[in-house]
Amino acid sequence: MWYNIRVMKKVIITVVGRDTVGILAKTCTYLARNNINILDISQTVVGGYFNMMMIVDGSKCRKGFDRVGAELAELGNGIGLRIRCQKSEIFEKMHRV
């Protein structure tokens, strides 16, 4: 299970960089191959810059959170983007204060 717990956890993935052909396709292909389901997605292009945020469910992924994050970062580097994964708990706990 994703990050070694049995309860499904949501993960926030952000993708930022210069707009180019195939960003969405390459990112979604990686997620699909790793059994990571997209729950919600938002993307914009402003002034030639691409910005995307996804909320995903990684409960069926066999890789750990750190490994998925590293592989997505590497994918992003290969196409000139910054891809970052964050556990949703970070945001949930920030708003409880």
Rosetta constraint file for C-alpha pairs under 8 A:
AtomPair CA 1 CA 5 HARMONIC 6.31 0.50
AtomPair CA 1 CA 6 HARMONIC 6.56 0.50
AtomPair CA 1 CA 58 HARMONIC 7.56 0.50
AtomPair CA 1 CA 59 HARMONIC 5.53 0.50
AtomPair CA 1 CA 60 HARMONIC 6.20 0.50
AtomPair CA 1 CA 61 HARMONIC 5.94 0.50
AtomPair CA 1 CA 62 HARMONIC 5.52 0.50
AtomPair CA 1 CA 63 HARMONIC 7.06 0.50
AtomPair CA 1 CA 64 HARMONIC 7.07 0.50
AtomPair CA 2 CA 58 HARMONIC 5.69 0.50
AtomPair CA 2 CA 59 HARMONIC 5.54 0.50
AtomPair CA 2 CA 60 HARMONIC 7.27 0.50
AtomPair CA 2 CA 61 HARMONIC 5.84 0.50
AtomPair CA 2 CA 62 HARMONIC 6.53 0.50
AtomPair CA 2 CA 63 HARMONIC 6.16 0.50
AtomPair CA 2 CA 64 HARMONIC 4.98 0.50
AtomPair CA 2 CA 65 HARMONIC 5.59 0.50
AtomPair CA 3 CA 63 HARMONIC 7.95 0.50
AtomPair CA 3 CA 64 HARMONIC 4.90 0.50
AtomPair CA 3 CA 65 HARMONIC 4.84 0.50
AtomPair CA 3 CA 66 HARMONIC 7.65 0.50
AtomPair CA 4 CA 64 HARMONIC 6.99 0.50
AtomPair CA 6 CA 59 HARMONIC 7.79 0.50
AtomPair CA 7 CA 59 HARMONIC 7.63 0.50
AtomPair CA 8 CA 57 HARMONIC 6.97 0.50
AtomPair CA 8 CA 58 HARMONIC 7.27 0.50
AtomPair CA 8 CA 59 HARMONIC 5.15 0.50
AtomPair CA 9 CA 57 HARMONIC 6.44 0.50
AtomPair CA 9 CA 58 HARMONIC 7.06 0.50
AtomPair CA 9 CA 59 HARMONIC 6.87 0.50
AtomPair CA 9 CA 87 HARMONIC 7.67 0.50
AtomPair CA 9 CA 88 HARMONIC 7.30 0.50
AtomPair CA 10 CA 55 HARMONIC 6.45 0.50
AtomPair CA 10 CA 56 HARMONIC 5.61 0.50
AtomPair CA 10 CA 57 HARMONIC 5.10 0.50
AtomPair CA 10 CA 58 HARMONIC 7.04 0.50
AtomPair CA 10 CA 87 HARMONIC 6.64 0.50
AtomPair CA 10 CA 88 HARMONIC 5.51 0.50
AtomPair CA 11 CA 55 HARMONIC 5.72 0.50
AtomPair CA 11 CA 56 HARMONIC 5.31 0.50
AtomPair CA 11 CA 57 HARMONIC 6.50 0.50
AtomPair CA 11 CA 58 HARMONIC 7.35 0.50
AtomPair CA 11 CA 85 HARMONIC 6.66 0.50
AtomPair CA 11 CA 86 HARMONIC 5.75 0.50
AtomPair CA 11 CA 87 HARMONIC 4.70 0.50
AtomPair CA 11 CA 88 HARMONIC 5.17 0.50
AtomPair CA 12 CA 53 HARMONIC 6.99 0.50
AtomPair CA 12 CA 54 HARMONIC 5.72 0.50
AtomPair CA 12 CA 55 HARMONIC 4.76 0.50
AtomPair CA 12 CA 56 HARMONIC 6.47 0.50
AtomPair CA 12 CA 85 HARMONIC 5.69 0.50
AtomPair CA 12 CA 86 HARMONIC 5.15 0.50
AtomPair CA 12 CA 87 HARMONIC 6.21 0.50
AtomPair CA 12 CA 88 HARMONIC 6.04 0.50
AtomPair CA 13 CA 53 HARMONIC 5.69 0.50
AtomPair CA 13 CA 54 HARMONIC 5.08 0.50
AtomPair CA 13 CA 55 HARMONIC 6.42 0.50
AtomPair CA 13 CA 56 HARMONIC 7.49 0.50
AtomPair CA 13 CA 83 HARMONIC 6.96 0.50
AtomPair CA 13 CA 84 HARMONIC 5.60 0.50
AtomPair CA 13 CA 85 HARMONIC 4.55 0.50
AtomPair CA 13 CA 86 HARMONIC 6.47 0.50
AtomPair CA 14 CA 51 HARMONIC 7.45 0.50
AtomPair CA 14 CA 52 HARMONIC 5.62 0.50
AtomPair CA 14 CA 53 HARMONIC 4.52 0.50
AtomPair CA 14 CA 54 HARMONIC 6.44 0.50
AtomPair CA 14 CA 82 HARMONIC 7.84 0.50
AtomPair CA 14 CA 83 HARMONIC 5.60 0.50
AtomPair CA 14 CA 84 HARMONIC 5.30 0.50
AtomPair CA 14 CA 85 HARMONIC 6.65 0.50
AtomPair CA 15 CA 50 HARMONIC 7.55 0.50
AtomPair CA 15 CA 51 HARMONIC 5.71 0.50
AtomPair CA 15 CA 52 HARMONIC 5.02 0.50
AtomPair CA 15 CA 53 HARMONIC 6.47 0.50
AtomPair CA 15 CA 76 HARMONIC 7.84 0.50
AtomPair CA 15 CA 81 HARMONIC 6.70 0.50
AtomPair CA 15 CA 82 HARMONIC 5.67 0.50
AtomPair CA 15 CA 83 HARMONIC 4.50 0.50
AtomPair CA 15 CA 84 HARMONIC 6.67 0.50
AtomPair CA 16 CA 49 HARMONIC 7.34 0.50
AtomPair CA 16 CA 50 HARMONIC 5.59 0.50
AtomPair CA 16 CA 51 HARMONIC 4.63 0.50
AtomPair CA 16 CA 52 HARMONIC 6.55 0.50
AtomPair CA 16 CA 81 HARMONIC 5.67 0.50
AtomPair CA 16 CA 82 HARMONIC 5.30 0.50
AtomPair CA 16 CA 83 HARMONIC 6.65 0.50
AtomPair CA 17 CA 49 HARMONIC 5.55 0.50
AtomPair CA 17 CA 50 HARMONIC 5.36 0.50
AtomPair CA 17 CA 51 HARMONIC 6.83 0.50
AtomPair CA 17 CA 80 HARMONIC 6.68 0.50
AtomPair CA 17 CA 81 HARMONIC 4.60 0.50
AtomPair CA 17 CA 82 HARMONIC 6.33 0.50
AtomPair CA 18 CA 48 HARMONIC 6.05 0.50
AtomPair CA 18 CA 49 HARMONIC 4.43 0.50
AtomPair CA 18 CA 50 HARMONIC 5.67 0.50
AtomPair CA 18 CA 80 HARMONIC 7.22 0.50
AtomPair CA 18 CA 81 HARMONIC 7.00 0.50
AtomPair CA 19 CA 23 HARMONIC 7.76 0.50
AtomPair CA 19 CA 45 HARMONIC 7.02 0.50
AtomPair CA 19 CA 48 HARMONIC 5.52 0.50
AtomPair CA 19 CA 49 HARMONIC 5.04 0.50
AtomPair CA 19 CA 50 HARMONIC 4.75 0.50
AtomPair CA 22 CA 26 HARMONIC 5.89 0.50
AtomPair CA 23 CA 27 HARMONIC 6.17 0.50
AtomPair CA 23 CA 79 HARMONIC 7.89 0.50
AtomPair CA 24 CA 28 HARMONIC 5.93 0.50
AtomPair CA 25 CA 29 HARMONIC 5.90 0.50
AtomPair CA 26 CA 30 HARMONIC 6.33 0.50
AtomPair CA 27 CA 31 HARMONIC 6.44 0.50
AtomPair CA 27 CA 72 HARMONIC 7.79 0.50
AtomPair CA 27 CA 75 HARMONIC 7.89 0.50
AtomPair CA 28 CA 32 HARMONIC 6.05 0.50
AtomPair CA 29 CA 33 HARMONIC 6.12 0.50
AtomPair CA 30 CA 34 HARMONIC 6.40 0.50
AtomPair CA 30 CA 72 HARMONIC 7.92 0.50
AtomPair CA 31 CA 35 HARMONIC 6.29 0.50
AtomPair CA 31 CA 36 HARMONIC 4.93 0.50
AtomPair CA 31 CA 37 HARMONIC 6.99 0.50
AtomPair CA 32 CA 36 HARMONIC 5.75 0.50
AtomPair CA 32 CA 37 HARMONIC 6.96 0.50
AtomPair CA 34 CA 61 HARMONIC 5.53 0.50
AtomPair CA 34 CA 62 HARMONIC 7.36 0.50
AtomPair CA 34 CA 63 HARMONIC 7.80 0.50
AtomPair CA 35 CA 58 HARMONIC 6.98 0.50
AtomPair CA 35 CA 60 HARMONIC 5.65 0.50
AtomPair CA 35 CA 61 HARMONIC 5.07 0.50
AtomPair CA 36 CA 56 HARMONIC 6.56 0.50
AtomPair CA 36 CA 57 HARMONIC 5.75 0.50
AtomPair CA 36 CA 58 HARMONIC 4.65 0.50
AtomPair CA 36 CA 59 HARMONIC 7.38 0.50
AtomPair CA 36 CA 60 HARMONIC 6.63 0.50
AtomPair CA 36 CA 61 HARMONIC 5.89 0.50
AtomPair CA 37 CA 56 HARMONIC 5.48 0.50
AtomPair CA 37 CA 57 HARMONIC 5.11 0.50
AtomPair CA 37 CA 58 HARMONIC 6.50 0.50
AtomPair CA 38 CA 54 HARMONIC 6.79 0.50
AtomPair CA 38 CA 55 HARMONIC 6.19 0.50
AtomPair CA 38 CA 56 HARMONIC 4.45 0.50
AtomPair CA 38 CA 57 HARMONIC 6.46 0.50
AtomPair CA 39 CA 54 HARMONIC 7.41 0.50
AtomPair CA 39 CA 55 HARMONIC 5.47 0.50
AtomPair CA 39 CA 56 HARMONIC 5.14 0.50
AtomPair CA 39 CA 57 HARMONIC 6.71 0.50
AtomPair CA 40 CA 54 HARMONIC 5.60 0.50
AtomPair CA 40 CA 55 HARMONIC 5.10 0.50
AtomPair CA 40 CA 56 HARMONIC 6.97 0.50
AtomPair CA 41 CA 52 HARMONIC 7.25 0.50
AtomPair CA 41 CA 53 HARMONIC 5.81 0.50
AtomPair CA 41 CA 54 HARMONIC 4.39 0.50
AtomPair CA 41 CA 55 HARMONIC 6.46 0.50
AtomPair CA 42 CA 52 HARMONIC 5.61 0.50
AtomPair CA 42 CA 53 HARMONIC 5.38 0.50
AtomPair CA 42 CA 54 HARMONIC 6.48 0.50
AtomPair CA 43 CA 50 HARMONIC 7.36 0.50
AtomPair CA 43 CA 51 HARMONIC 5.57 0.50
AtomPair CA 43 CA 52 HARMONIC 4.11 0.50
AtomPair CA 43 CA 53 HARMONIC 6.41 0.50
AtomPair CA 44 CA 50 HARMONIC 5.99 0.50
AtomPair CA 44 CA 51 HARMONIC 5.37 0.50
AtomPair CA 44 CA 52 HARMONIC 6.47 0.50
AtomPair CA 45 CA 49 HARMONIC 5.35 0.50
AtomPair CA 45 CA 50 HARMONIC 4.55 0.50
AtomPair CA 45 CA 51 HARMONIC 6.25 0.50
AtomPair CA 46 CA 50 HARMONIC 6.74 0.50
AtomPair CA 63 CA 67 HARMONIC 6.38 0.50
AtomPair CA 63 CA 68 HARMONIC 6.45 0.50
AtomPair CA 64 CA 68 HARMONIC 6.28 0.50
AtomPair CA 65 CA 69 HARMONIC 6.11 0.50
AtomPair CA 66 CA 70 HARMONIC 6.12 0.50
AtomPair CA 67 CA 71 HARMONIC 6.09 0.50
AtomPair CA 68 CA 72 HARMONIC 6.06 0.50
AtomPair CA 69 CA 73 HARMONIC 6.08 0.50
AtomPair CA 69 CA 84 HARMONIC 6.58 0.50
AtomPair CA 69 CA 85 HARMONIC 5.48 0.50
AtomPair CA 70 CA 74 HARMONIC 6.14 0.50
AtomPair CA 71 CA 75 HARMONIC 6.12 0.50
AtomPair CA 72 CA 76 HARMONIC 6.14 0.50
AtomPair CA 72 CA 83 HARMONIC 6.03 0.50
AtomPair CA 72 CA 84 HARMONIC 7.27 0.50
AtomPair CA 73 CA 77 HARMONIC 6.18 0.50
AtomPair CA 73 CA 82 HARMONIC 6.47 0.50
AtomPair CA 73 CA 83 HARMONIC 5.02 0.50
AtomPair CA 73 CA 84 HARMONIC 6.35 0.50
AtomPair CA 74 CA 78 HARMONIC 6.27 0.50
AtomPair CA 75 CA 79 HARMONIC 6.76 0.50
AtomPair CA 75 CA 83 HARMONIC 7.83 0.50
AtomPair CA 76 CA 80 HARMONIC 5.96 0.50
AtomPair CA 76 CA 81 HARMONIC 4.50 0.50
AtomPair CA 76 CA 82 HARMONIC 5.34 0.50
AtomPair CA 76 CA 83 HARMONIC 5.42 0.50
AtomPair CA 77 CA 81 HARMONIC 5.59 0.50
AtomPair CA 77 CA 82 HARMONIC 6.57 0.50
AtomPair CA 86 CA 90 HARMONIC 7.54 0.50
AtomPair CA 88 CA 92 HARMONIC 6.45 0.50
AtomPair CA 89 CA 93 HARMONIC 5.89 0.50
AtomPair CA 90 CA 94 HARMONIC 6.30 0.50
AtomPair CA 91 CA 95 HARMONIC 6.57 0.50
AtomPair CA 92 CA 96 HARMONIC 6.73 0.50
AtomPair CA 93 CA 97 HARMONIC 7.27 0.50
